Amino acid sequence: MFCTKCGHKNKINANFCSKCGSKLNIIIEHDLTPKKEVKKSMSLEKIFQVISVPLGIVLFAVARISLRTLFKYWFNNS
């Protein structure tokens, strides 16, 4: 436990700082260390979600154009 006034490390169960004598507030050691920003890599599931929407739109457009062309061909030749 660290003193908020002087920064001295005290025993965990201490109520007062052993260096400056001020009352201790509960501060855990890992709270004082600067947090490093961690880059998270995209999971395969997230990549699939990002790619599947545009890919679905493109496939739908290609299928629609292909069917329209096919129907025009059938109706013009029958």
Buried (B, 14 or more C-beta within 10 A) or exposed (E): BBBEBEEBEBEEEEEEBEEEEEEBEEEEEEEEEEEEEEEEEEEEEEEEEEEEEEEEEEEEEEEEEEEEEEEEEEEEEE
